[in-house]
Amino acid sequence: MGEAAGRKNFSPILQKLMSRRQLKGHFGKVYAMHWAGDSQQLVSASQDGKLIVWNGQTQNKIHAIPLRSSWVMTCAYSTDGNFVACGGLDNICSIYTLAQPNMMRPTRELAAHDGYLSCCRFVDNAQILTSSGDSTCILWNVETADDVKSFADHSGDVMSVAMSSTDPNMFVSGSCDATAKVWDLRSGQCTHTFEGHESDINSVAFFPGSHAIGTGSDDSTCRIFDTRCYGEVNRFDNERFVHGITSVAFSSSGRLLFAGHDDFMCNAWDTVKTYDEMDDAFMRLAGHENRVSCLGVAPDGMAVCTGSWDTFLRIFA
């Protein structure tokens, strides 16, 4: 079910990348998903008002958590697998403890944003980072539900955040002001600002090693910016693709950049190809029948999961 352009230029293992699992259980558009640290479980959020925790191998539902607001936009799994979090148009980050017998109510509700909650990611088991339509990001103490630090340098809605896998004090944000910013959690200051996109940045991800970031935008392009040379080092687009990009993630080696599109497809771009070679530098992962709204690569690098407005999630491996 994986259709490819230029597939011959990829390694034999990548040529076999195809849809292996389909997770069925949501009855509304899937807006967000996030893998657990064990690379087996994942959480998804849908506008059917449910947060579902899945076993990606068996396709079984482990938990189905009813949400007080169905207008959910993001979800996250904690690093130790004990918590899941979500948020959306209610402006609140709700945290649920998976071990508790009754998950009808959240364990914590983090309220300080003046706009919708666009993204949340756990820094560690004690802290979580959120981004919002109020143009800020906030670092929270999960136990006390206090906002520890605010990050306000964007001039538009912040749509996505991603934590560095190598430096626990560094994160990146992408915004509707068409910039991506790298931040220091300790100082609260922006250390890098990357420009180049011509429209909203919907998703950001760190390149393995955290010396570069990947971005996906409504301008139909993905880009890689290097934090050491402080500039753009590669750009991925094709004249056949005119749809916006909703989500991005790197493979564990960094060779592939996965991008979810509004045109029902997920593209896997070869990051070592130059702009002049883009015509044969991507694979198309097909299967969804509506907008691919989210995606994520498992921490062990063995699978990529996509979520769609067609209500399903697919696992490619």
ChimeraX attribute file (.defattr): number of C-alpha atoms within 10 A of each C-alpha:
attribute: neighborCount
match mode: 1-to-1
recipient: residues
	/A:1	13
	/A:2	17
	/A:3	16
	/A:4	18
	/A:5	13
	/A:6	16
	/A:7	17
	/A:8	13
	/A:9	14
	/A:10	17
	/A:11	9
	/A:12	10
	/A:13	8
	/A:14	15
	/A:15	16
	/A:16	14
	/A:17	20
	/A:18	20
	/A:19	19
	/A:20	12
	/A:21	16
	/A:22	17
	/A:23	20
	/A:24	13
	/A:25	16
	/A:26	21
	/A:27	15
	/A:28	18
	/A:29	21
	/A:30	29
	/A:31	24
	/A:32	28
	/A:33	28
	/A:34	26
	/A:35	27
	/A:36	24
	/A:37	16
	/A:38	13
	/A:39	17
	/A:40	17
	/A:41	22
	/A:42	25
	/A:43	25
	/A:44	27
	/A:45	31
	/A:46	28
	/A:47	21
	/A:48	18
	/A:49	20
	/A:50	23
	/A:51	26
	/A:52	21
	/A:53	24
	/A:54	22
	/A:55	18
	/A:56	22
	/A:57	13
	/A:58	11
	/A:59	16
	/A:60	14
	/A:61	17
	/A:62	14
	/A:63	15
	/A:64	18
	/A:65	19
	/A:66	16
	/A:67	22
	/A:68	14
	/A:69	15
	/A:70	19
	/A:71	18
	/A:72	29
	/A:73	24
	/A:74	27
	/A:75	27
	/A:76	25
	/A:77	27
	/A:78	23
	/A:79	18
	/A:80	12
	/A:81	17
	/A:82	14
	/A:83	18
	/A:84	26
	/A:85	26
	/A:86	29
	/A:87	29
	/A:88	23
	/A:89	16
	/A:90	19
	/A:91	20
	/A:92	23
	/A:93	30
	/A:94	21
	/A:95	24
	/A:96	21
	/A:97	18
	/A:98	17
	/A:99	10
	/A:100	10
	/A:101	7
	/A:102	11
	/A:103	16
	/A:104	13
	/A:105	15
	/A:106	19
	/A:107	17
	/A:108	17
	/A:109	18
	/A:110	20
	/A:111	16
	/A:112	14
	/A:113	22
	/A:114	14
	/A:115	18
	/A:116	24
	/A:117	29
	/A:118	27
	/A:119	28
	/A:120	28
	/A:121	25
	/A:122	23
	/A:123	22
	/A:124	13
	/A:125	16
	/A:126	13
	/A:127	19
	/A:128	24
	/A:129	26
	/A:130	28
	/A:131	30
	/A:132	28
	/A:133	22
	/A:134	19
	/A:135	22
	/A:136	23
	/A:137	29
	/A:138	20
	/A:139	22
	/A:140	24
	/A:141	16
	/A:142	21
	/A:143	11
	/A:144	11
	/A:145	17
	/A:146	15
	/A:147	18
	/A:148	13
	/A:149	16
	/A:150	19
	/A:151	18
	/A:152	15
	/A:153	14
	/A:154	22
	/A:155	14
	/A:156	18
	/A:157	25
	/A:158	32
	/A:159	29
	/A:160	28
	/A:161	27
	/A:162	23
	/A:163	22
	/A:164	20
	/A:165	15
	/A:166	12
	/A:167	11
	/A:168	13
	/A:169	15
	/A:170	20
	/A:171	23
	/A:172	24
	/A:173	29
	/A:174	30
	/A:175	28
	/A:176	22
	/A:177	19
	/A:178	23
	/A:179	23
	/A:180	30
	/A:181	21
	/A:182	22
	/A:183	21
	/A:184	17
	/A:185	19
	/A:186	10
	/A:187	11
	/A:188	17
	/A:189	15
	/A:190	19
	/A:191	13
	/A:192	17
	/A:193	18
	/A:194	19
	/A:195	14
	/A:196	13
	/A:197	20
	/A:198	15
	/A:199	18
	/A:200	23
	/A:201	30
	/A:202	26
	/A:203	30
	/A:204	30
	/A:205	27
	/A:206	25
	/A:207	24
	/A:208	17
	/A:209	14
	/A:210	17
	/A:211	14
	/A:212	19
	/A:213	27
	/A:214	26
	/A:215	29
	/A:216	30
	/A:217	29
	/A:218	22
	/A:219	18
	/A:220	21
	/A:221	22
	/A:222	26
	/A:223	20
	/A:224	23
	/A:225	24
	/A:226	18
	/A:227	17
	/A:228	9
	/A:229	10
	/A:230	12
	/A:231	16
	/A:232	17
	/A:233	14
	/A:234	16
	/A:235	21
	/A:236	24
	/A:237	18
	/A:238	15
	/A:239	8
	/A:240	7
	/A:241	14
	/A:242	15
	/A:243	18
	/A:244	23
	/A:245	31
	/A:246	26
	/A:247	28
	/A:248	27
	/A:249	27
	/A:250	24
	/A:251	21
	/A:252	18
	/A:253	11
	/A:254	15
	/A:255	17
	/A:256	22
	/A:257	25
	/A:258	29
	/A:259	33
	/A:260	29
	/A:261	27
	/A:262	21
	/A:263	16
	/A:264	19
	/A:265	25
	/A:266	28
	/A:267	23
	/A:268	23
	/A:269	23
	/A:270	22
	/A:271	22
	/A:272	12
	/A:273	17
	/A:274	13
	/A:275	15
	/A:276	10
	/A:277	12
	/A:278	18
	/A:279	15
	/A:280	18
	/A:281	27
	/A:282	26
	/A:283	25
	/A:284	21
	/A:285	23
	/A:286	18
	/A:287	19
	/A:288	20
	/A:289	14
	/A:290	18
	/A:291	25
	/A:292	29
	/A:293	26
	/A:294	28
	/A:295	27
	/A:296	26
	/A:297	22
	/A:298	23
	/A:299	16
	/A:300	12
	/A:301	14
	/A:302	12
	/A:303	21
	/A:304	22
	/A:305	23
	/A:306	30
	/A:307	30
	/A:308	28
	/A:309	22
	/A:310	18
	/A:311	22
	/A:312	24
	/A:313	27
	/A:314	22
	/A:315	23
	/A:316	21
	/A:317	16
